[in-house]
Amino acid sequence: MIKSMTGFSRVEGNISSLGHAVIEIRSNNHRFLDVVCQLPVELSGLTARIKQEVRKAVSRGHIVCRLEISSDVLRKVKLDEKLLSQYYDSLKRIAKKFHLKKELSLSTLVSLPDVWGVESISYSQRDWLGLKKLLNRALKTLVEERKDEGRALLKDLLKHTNHLDKLLDIIKKRTNLVTKKRFSLYKTEEEKVNFLKSSDITEEIVRLDYHAKKFSEYLKSDKSVGKELDFILQEMQREANTAGAKTVDTLVSGKIVVLKSEIEKIREQVQNVE
């Protein structure tokens, strides 16, 4: 069963020493797998591990993984007592030198530059295991959503491929009839050979038929086949263009125009297949 590249998931839970965590994952179309992590700066060291988990779950798409920790546990306010002491000693010395009598207040001291700082707390292996469990829940939900959309895509693609098969069948039968009739009109072997070279589209029809069957086979696959499907459709469009340029029959020419339009519609849908 094919999967879509579009999806969204959101999970939340408590992680031992980190507190309440929320993970959101958004997925959109992309030629390859492109993973972007939006993490608290204190947990940026987990980027490589998170990307590795994502790669295990999905093969293609632009993936944005956002982690939110709704607690202050990652940061701790720290008072620089050494700097505060230096400020105090310097101010006392200045007061004595200039005979200043006003006493230094605590509010004055703690408002001086760089007295307060924020200390980052490093994460532990236990924290990562808790995050990994939550991440895998989010990825599982994402994959299920991509599968659900994949089912809808498959339904639409099958509708178009059935129409494609019918068009090919009409073109094939009409081409055989027209080729036989026109072939009989030529007297010499040279005329017949020239006609077959310039106007016969039997080979193009055979290749189109082969590609159509191959396309249907890939639709049944559980693997990532989006690139393969797109390549097949490119080849089908190329064969259809050649057939359209060569055919001398107006009915076949008209059906090929419809065929090309159908291939293009399928290509638009396939851009979202993983």
N, C-alpha and C positions, 0 to 999 in steps of 0.2 A: 504494500500500500504506500503510495507516494505521500510525502509530507510537504506542507507549505513552509515558507520561510518566515511567515508573519505570525507573531504570537506575543502574549504578555502573561506574566505571572507575578504574584505578590504574596509573600508569606512573612509571618512574624513569629517571634518566640523569644524566650529568655535564655541567655547564655551565661552560665555560672558566674564568672567574675566580671563580665562585661555589661550585663544588664539586658534590657529589652532591645531586640534587634529587628529591623525590617529589611528584607531583601526584595527588590523589584528587578525584574528582567524584561527587557523589551527586545523584540527581534523583528528585523525587516530584511528586504531583499538585498543581496550582495553577491557578486560573482564568486567570492571566496568566503572564508570564515574570518571575520574581523571582530575581535572582542575588545570592548572598552569597559574598564572598571572605574567606578566612581566610589571611592572609599574615604573614610576619615583618614587624615594624613598620618595618624598614629598607626593605622593598619595597612598602609601602602605596601609594606613588605609582603603582604599576602597576595598581591596582584598575580604573580606567576602561578601560585597554587590555584587560585580561583579560575584563571584562564585554562589551566590544565583540566579542571573538573568540567568546565563548559565544553571543551573539545571532546570529552568522552561522551557527551550527551547529544551534541549537534555537529553537523558536517559543514554546513554553509549558512551564511546570513551575517548581517551586521547586528551584533549582540551588545546591548548596553546593560551592564550589571551594576546596580546601585545598592550600596549598603549604608544603612542609617543606624547609629547607636544612640538611643534616647536616654542617655545617662551621662553623668560627669565623671564616670570612673576612668575614662581614658586620659583625663587631664587632672592635675592636682596643683592647686595654688601653693606657691612656695615663697617664703619670706627670706630674703638674702640678709641674714643677721650680720654677717661679716661687713657687708657694704653699709648696713645701717649703723654699725659701730663706728665705721670710718667717718660717716656723715656727722654723727654725734660728737666725736672727738674734735673734728675740724670746726664745727659750729661753736663748741665750748671754748676752743682756743681763740677763735675770732672774737667771741663775746668778751673774753678776758682781756684781749689785746686792746679792744676799743671801749672797754668799760661799759659794756651793755648789760643791763640788769634783768631784762625780760627773760623768763624761764622758757626753755624749749618744751613744747607740748608734743604729745604722742601723735596727734593728728598732723602736725607739721612734719615730723620725721617720716611717717609712713606714706606721705604724699610726695616724697622726693623721688626723682627719676630712678628707675630700674630697681627699686627696693622690692617690688613684687614681681614675680615671674610665674610662668606656667610650666610645670614639669610633665612631660609626656610619660605615660605608663606603657611599658612594653607588654605585648601580648604573650601568652604562654601556649604550649602545645595543646593544652586542655581547651583553651579558648578557640584555637583553630578547629579542633574536632567538633566543637559545638556549632561553629559557623559552617563547617563543611556539611554537617547533617542538615542544617537549615537551607543551605545552598542547593543540596541535592533534592530537597523537597520542592524548591522553586523550579529547578530544572525539569523535574518530573512533570510538574503542572504545565510548564512551557511546552514540553514535547507533546503532551496530550492535546494541548490546544492546537499545535501545529498539525497534529494528526487529524483532528476534527476538521480543520480548514482544508487539509489535504483530501479528505473524503468529498467535500463539496467541489474542490477543484477537479477531482477525478470524474465526478458525475458530469461536469460540464465538458471536460476533455473527451469523454466517451461519446457524448452527443455530437461533438464536432468530428471526431474520428469516424463515426458511423456515416456521417454525411460525406466525409472524404472518401470512404470506401465505395459508396454509391456513385459518386462522381467519377471515380477511377473506373468503375465497372462500365458506366455509360461511355466514357471516353475510349476505353479499350474496345468495346464492341463496335462503336461507330468507326474507329480508326481501321479496324480489320476490314469492315465493309467498304470504306472509302478507298483503302489501299488496293484491295482486289479489283474494284471497278476501274480505278485510274490506271492500274498496272496493265490491265487488259487493253487499254487504249494505245499503248506504245508498241510499235512494231519491232524496233531493233533492240538488241541487248544493251547497247550503249545508252539508249533513251531510258530503258528500264532501270539500269544501274544509276544513272544520273538522278532519276526520280527518287529512288530509294535513299540516295545520299542526301538529297536536299529537302525532302518532304516527309519521309517515313519517320514516325515518332515511336515505333514499337520498342526500341531500346530504352527510351526515356520512360515509357509506360511501365516496362518491366522493373526498372530501377525505382520508380515511384511506388510501385506495388510492394517491392521488397522493403523499402524504407517505412512504408505504412505499417507493414506487419511487424517490423523491428520496433517501431514506436509503441505499438500495442503491447508487445512483450515487456518493454521497459516499464510501462504503466503498472504492471503487476508486481514489480520488484519492491522489496522492503528497504533497499539500499538508497543512497543518495544518487539520483539519476538525472537531476535537473540539467547538468551540463551535457549529458549524452542526448537527452531529448531535444535540447536546443540545437545541437550539432546536426541531428537527423533532419530537423525542420529546415535548417539552412540548406542542406543537400536537396531536400524536396523542392524548396523554392527555386533552386538553381536548375533542377531538372524540368520543373514546370515552365520556367522562363524559356529554356531551350525548346521545349515542345511547342509552346505558344508561338515562337518565332518560326518554326519549321512547318507547322500544319497548314494545309491548303483548304481545309474544310471549315466553313464559318460556324457550324454547330459545335464542332470540337473546340474551335478557338474560343467560343463563348463559354463553354464548360470549363476550359482551362483558366479563364479569368475568374470564374467563381471558385475554382480549386485554389488558386493563388490567394484569394481573399480568405478562404477557410484556413489555409496554412498560416496566414498572418494572424488570424484570430487566435489560433492555437498557440503560436509563438508568444503572443502577449500574455496568455495564461501561464505558459511554461516558465516565464521569467520569475514566477513566484514559487517554483517547485525546488525543494532542497536537492 
